[in-house]
Amino acid sequence: MTDQQQASSPGPDDEAPDRPLTLAVLRSLVREDWKDLSGDTLVVLSRDVEGNFLSPFSTYRHCRYAPTESDCTGEAFPLLEELKADPSLRELYGDEIPDTAVPALALFPLG
């Protein structure tokens, strides 16, 4: 990768680049660091931190996220509104949603 590809300007609250990215930082990157990129620039996601198994960004899900055994992986759970509106989701998840679950925007690759 080039320095320009790896460079990231400080986002809101000067979050370090090796911490989880928040929506506020992503918005800042889009408005500031990436504002001059062409609108047809493809967005791709990597399956791991080494940049292996790249795939185009395809869709997203607003959910709740809870880390598993490490801070680097976790699981997505339905939003409270979804549970209230859908009895089958309430039955499926019951009390299995950890108290550590926080609002999240999950991004999914095409493949």
N, C-alpha and C positions, 0 to 999 in steps of 0.2 A: 504494500500500500504506500501511496505517496504521503508526504507530510500533510498536504491539504486534505486528503481523505481521512487521516487520523485526527487532524486538529479539531478541537471543539472549544468554543468560547465558553466562558463561565455562564451558566444559566441562572435562573432565579435562585437566590440564596447561595450562589457560588457552589453548587453541588459538584463534588468531585466526579470525574468521568468514570471511575471504577465502582460507582454506586448505582443502585437501580435508578432508571430513568423515570422521572415523573412527567405527567402530561404538561405541566408548566414548563419544564425544560424542553420537551419536544416542541411545544408551541414557539418557544424562544428560538430554537434551532431553525424552524421553518421560516419565521419572520426575519431572522438576522443572518445566520450562517448560510442558509440554503436559498435565500431570496433570489439569487441570480441564476439558479439552476433552471434549465428549460422545463417547461411543464410536462414534456413527454419523457422526462428522466424516469427510468424504471426503478421502482423500489423493490429490493430483494431482502429476504430474511435468511439468516444462517441458522443451521441446526445446532451449532456449537460455537464456543468462544474462539476457536481457531479459524473460523470462516469456512468450514466444510459444509457440503450439502446445501448450497444456496438454492433458493426458490423464490419466484416472484411473490410479493405480498398480495394476498387475495381478498381476505375478508377480516372482520373484527367481531368481537363480542364484548359488550359491557357486562361485567360480572363482578364477583368478589373472588379474591385470590388469597390463599393461605399457603405459606411455605411448608414444605414437608420437613424432612430431617435436616436439610441444609438450607441456607438462605438463598441458594442459587436455583432451586427447583421448587415447584409447588403444584397446587391443583386449583382449578377454577370451580366456582360454585355459583348457583343462581343468585340474583339480586333478591332482596327482601320483597320487592314489589312482585317479582315473578312468582315467588313462593305463595304470596297471598292470593294471586290471581289463578294459580294452577294447582288444583288438589293433587294431581298425579305427581307433580314435582315435590310437593310437601310429603307425600307418601314415600317417594323415592329417597329423598335426602333426610327426612325426619330430623333427628338431633345430631346428624353426622357432620354438620358444618362447624368447623372449629371457631372458637371465639377470636382467633387471630386473623380471620378473613377480613380483608379490606377491599374497598372499591378498586377496580382495576379495568384496564382496557386491554384485552387479549388480542394480539395480532396473529393471524394465521397465514402460513405459506400456501401457495397454490398446490404444491406437491410434496 
